[in-house]
Amino acid sequence: MICGHGMVSQRLLEALCRGRVRPFTRIIVFNGEGSAAYNRIQLSLLLAGETNEASLALQQDQWFRNNGIEVCNGEPVVTINREDQTVTTGSGRVQPYTHLVLATGSRPAKPGLPGADLPGVMTFRDLEDTRTLIESAGRHRRAVVVGGGFLGLEAAEGLRQRGMAVTLLHRSGHLLNRQLDRIGGQLLQQHMEERGVNIRTGTAPKALLGRSTVRAVQLDDETLVSTDLVLFATGITPATELARTAGLECDRGILVDGQLRTSDPAVSALGECCQLGNATFGLVEPGYQQAEVLAGVLNGNTPDAEYRPVDTPTRLKISGVPIFSCGQISPDGDTESVVWQDHEQNHYCRLLIRNQRLTGAVLLGDTRDGPWYSQRIQQQDDISRYRDFIAFGKNYCEAAA
């Protein structure tokens, strides 16, 4: 039985159904959302009007029927009885399980600001959020997006494409501060401002003002920004409530070991809701890796397999600008920086080197060599033979070597 049906949960189902031997005679998925698993990464395209809902589906209904999987949409699990090995859903259904997988994902982190409960204050996390934003964009003219990470930038661009006047607020000094260095963040800001998004970095909201609906954002410097809606994209919090209530060990996320087992051997957890050591996971790629490991453990194909967190490269596309980052993103006292920039094409590259080994790469505009740089970082190759050509990418370096 699986609680939750997001992208990681779907990858687990596909991995479990891949082999000829099926260890489970029945698989039931309880899904709190009204739609079966869909591509959340494409929600920004849906918001921008560049795709439709039908294209988001990860599998058709026939696939689930062919594989004997029962998906119960709009029916979340509300309690777990570990002693009886049953779950109870929101409709009152009591369902026994042999093994339970928690894939409850995360919820948007919404700062507890004055006025945060006003109508018109929204988040951008799932399909229902996206539908609400599209409907609101058709009725309103101005929007404030809080958060200059990937999700905030995508939301700002999508609302802009819907015809709204968008102001984006970011607490840090530059955009995508977890993926880009200062220059890369400034170049991205310049590009977005040229497309019509008003960006204010180094600032944060202090309060949201309005009576029957939100009308303005008060900033920490007392500036007021008039608006018709406010969208928070300020991070995520692992959804652990179900696990905590059931008595499973939790920290920031549901604690698991390398085989994704919780403190109860009959219960596993994976994706954004889980925590391994000190690590939680906000990207889909680690969740996919966890799904493959867990499927191998559950179906017996690789019973000793373990998941180990690795440095996952970030590959994004914001306002049409490809972005790639991996490893260290800002220099320190022990690193050398190799910087290459094409002002006409708006291409930027910063590579960080320590002891003739690549430790980080930030690419903006042209990211074709990103995977090759990532491989050098992971393998810690000695680059001294082609050190002078490293900024020009794989082909130049291989020719020099």
N, C-alpha and C positions, 0 to 999 in steps of 0.2 A: 504494500500500500504506500502511496506517495501523497504527502500533503503539499500542495502547490503545483502549479503547472506553468512555469516560466520556461525560458530558453534552456536553462541548465537541466531542469526536470525532463524536458523533451529529449535532450541529448542522452540522458540516462536511459529513458525508455528505448531509444533507438539502439543504444549499445547493448541493452539487455535482450533485444529482439534480433540482434545481428547473428548470433550463433545458431547452430542447428539444435543444440540441446537447450531446452527451456526449463530452468529449475523451478519456476513458479507456474502453477496451473491457472492462476488468475492474478491480474494486476488491476487495481482500482486506483484512480487518481481523483482526489478531491481538490477542486479548484475554486478559490474564493472569487476569482474574476468571472465575468459572464462569458468570456471567450476563451477557447482553447489556446494553447501556447502560440505566441506570435513573435515576430521579430521586433523586439523593443528598440533595437538600434535604428530601425527605419521610422520610428515615431516622429523624428525631426523632419523627415521628408514628407510625412503625412501632414504635419503641422504647416509646412511650407507650401502644401498643395502640389507636391511633385510626385506623389504616388497615391494609391487608394487602399482602403482597408483590406480588400480581398488579397492584395499582393503580400500582406504581412503574415499570412498563415504559414506555419512551418510544416504542417502535414494536413492532408484532407481527412474527412471523417472516415473514409473507406480504409485508410491505413490503420486506424485504431481498431476498426472492426476486424480487419484481416489478421491483426496480431492479438486479438482477444483482450484488448485493453478497454476498460470501462472508464470514461472520463465524465465526472459529474461537475459540470460548470455551475458557477454561482452557488456552490455548496461548500463553504469552508469548514474545516475541522475546528471545533471550539474547545474540546477537552480531550485529553488522552488519559486512559486508565491503564497504566503500565502493568498493574497486578493482574488484571483480567485480559490484557492485550487487546483492548478495544479502543475505538475512537467514537466520539459523538459529534455529529455535524450540526450546522446551524438549523437544519430542518428537523432535528431530533433523531435522525437515523443513527443507530448504534451498529458499528461494523467491526468485526474481529480482524486481527492481523497476525500474520506469522512474523513478518519483518516490516518495520515502519521506516520510511525515509522522510525526513523533514527538509523541504525545499521551499521554505516560507519567504525567502528573499529578504527584502529590506523595506523600510518606509522612509519617506523624505524627512530630512532634518529641518524642522521649522522653528526658527528662533522665537522664544517667548517674549515678543515685543508687545508693547501696548498697541491695541488695535489689530493684532494678528488674526482675530476671529471675525473681522468685518467681512461682509459679502464682497466679492471681488478680489480676495486674497487667495491665491491658488498655488498649486505645485504642478510639476511636469514629470510624472513618473510612469504612468500606464496609459492604456488606450482610452479609458474614461476621462482621464485628465486632458488628453489630447482633443477629444471631442468637445469638452467644455471650453478649451482655449479657442478652438476654431469657431465655435458659436459666439464666444465673447468678442473675438476679433471682428466678427461681422457686425457687431452692435456698437463697438467702442473705437475710439481713435488713438488713445495714448496708453502706453504700458511701461511699467518699470520692472526690470528683471534684476533680481538680487543674486549675485554669484557669477564670477568670471571663470568658472571651470568649464569643462566640456559641455555639460548639460545646459548651463546658463547661456553659453554662447550659441548653442544650437537653437534654444528657445527664442533668444533675441533675434536671430536671423530669420527663423520661421515666422515670427510675428511681424517682422519688417516686411517679409514677402507677402503677408496678408494685408499690407497697407497701413500698418500701425506706426505711429511715431514712438520709437523705443529708446529708453534710457537704461543703460546697464550699469549697475553699481558693483564694485569689487573691492573687498577690504584690502587685498594685497596691492603692492605697488605696480604689478603688471599681470596681464591675463595669463591664464593657464600656468600659474606659478609652480605647479607640481610637475609639469611636463616641459616647460620652456624656460630658458634663461631670460634675463631682463631684456636683451636686445630682441630676441625672438618674440617675446610678449609684446614689445612696443611695435614691432613690424606688423604683427597680427592686429593690434589695435588700430594702427594707421589704415590698414586695409578695410577693417569693418567700419571705421568712421567715414571712409570714402564711399562706402555703400549706404550710408545714412543712419547708422546706429550711433547714438550719443553715448560715449563711455566715460565713466568717472571712476578712476582707480584710487586707492588709498582712502576710501570712504566707505561708510556703512550706514544702514538705516538705524535711527534711534527710536522712532515711533511711526505708526501708520495712523493717519487722521481721516475722519469721516464720521457720519452719523448712520444713515441707512446703508451706505456702501463706502468703500475706500475712495478717498478723493485726493490724498496727497501723501507723500513720504517725507518725513522730517529726518534729515541727515545728522550725523554726529557733529557737523559744524554749524548746525541750526538752519541750514538751507532747506527750503521747501521745494519739492518737485511735484507738480500737479500730475495726476494720473487717473485713469479709469479702472485699471487693474494692476495688481502687484503679483509677480510670480517669483516664488522662492526656489532657487536651485543651489542650495548651500550644503549639499552632501546628503549622505544616507546613514541610517541607523539599522543594524541587523534586527530583523523581526524575531525576537526571542520569547515573546510573551507566552506562547503556547508551550514551549519547552520548559520555561521557568515554572509555570503553573503545574506542570507534570513532575516537577522535582528533578529535572535533568540539570547537570552542572553547566552553568553559563558564566561568562564574563561579559565582555562587550558583545560577543556572539555565543552561539551554542558550542561548547568545547568538544572537539573531536580529536581523535588520534590520526595517524597517517593513513589508516584504512577507513577514515570518515565515520568511525564508531563514536557514539556519544558515551556518557557514563552508564548507559543501559545498552548491553550488547545486542538487544533486539531492536534498537533504534539507531539509525544513521542520520547524518545531516550533511548538506553540501551547499555550495554556492554562497550567496551574500549573507545568509543567516548564520554561517558557521565560523568558528575560530580555531585555528591550528597554531599552538604556541601563542605568540603575540600577534599573529597575522590574521587580519580579516580581508575579505576579498570583494572589491567593488567593480571588477571588470568581468566580462563574460568568459574570457579565455581560461583563467584559472578554474572557473566552474566547469568548463568543458573537460579539462584535464581531470578534475575530481570525479566527474561522471564516468569517465572511462575506467578509472581506478576502481570506483565502487561497483560498477557493473562486473568487472573481472573478479572482484571478491565475492559478490553475491551469486554469480552464476558458476563459480568454481573454476573458471578458465585460468585465472591468475590469482589464486587465493592468498598469496603472500605479497601481492602488489601494495605499494604505499605511495601516497601522494607527498611530494616535497615541493614547497613553494619555490618558484624561480622568479628571476627578474623578468617580468613580461614587458616587452616593448609596447609603447603606446603608438597606435596608428589612428590618426584622426583626419577628418576633413571638415574645416570650418569655413563657411562662406566661399566654398570652392577652393580653399587653400589646403593642400595636403600638409600634414604635420607628422613627424616621426621623432620619438625620443626614446632613449634607452640608457640605463645606467645613471651615472652621475650627470646632473644637468648644469651645475654651476661650478666654476673653478674654486680651488682652495690653495693653500700654501704649498701643496705637494704636487700640483698638476700644472702641466703646460697646456695652453689653449692654441688650437689651430682654427682660425676663423676665415671663412671665405664667403663673400657676399656679391651678388649680382643685383645692383640697384634697379636696373631696367626691367629685369624679369621678376623682381621681388623674391629672389632665392637667397636663402641664408643657411649657413652650415657652421656649427661650432663642434669641434672634437676635443675631448679632454684626454690627455696622455699622462701616464705616470710610469716611470721606469721602462720606457719604450713599449708600454702596453696601453691599449685603448681602454679607458674607463667609462667614457660617456659619449653620447652623440645626440645632437639636437639639429634637426633638419626642418626647414620651412620652405615650401614651394616646390622643391624637387626632392622627393623622398625615395627615388628608385634604388639607391644604394643602402637604404636603411637596414634591410635584413642582413646584408654583408657586414656592415658595421656592428650589428648586434651579435653576429657570430664571432667576430673578433673580440668583442667584450666578454662574451661567455667563455670562449676558449682561452682567453688571455694570451694570444699569440704575441711573439716578439715581432714588432713592426719596423725594426730598425732598417731592414733592407729597402723598404719603400716609404719610410717616414716622410720624405720630402714630397711625396705624391698623394699622401693619405687623404687630403681634402678633395681630390679629384675623383675618388671612388674606386670601385673594384677593378675596372678594366685597366686603368693607369697603374694601379698598384701591382696587379698580376703581371703586367708587361715589365715593370721595373724589377720585380723579384726574379 
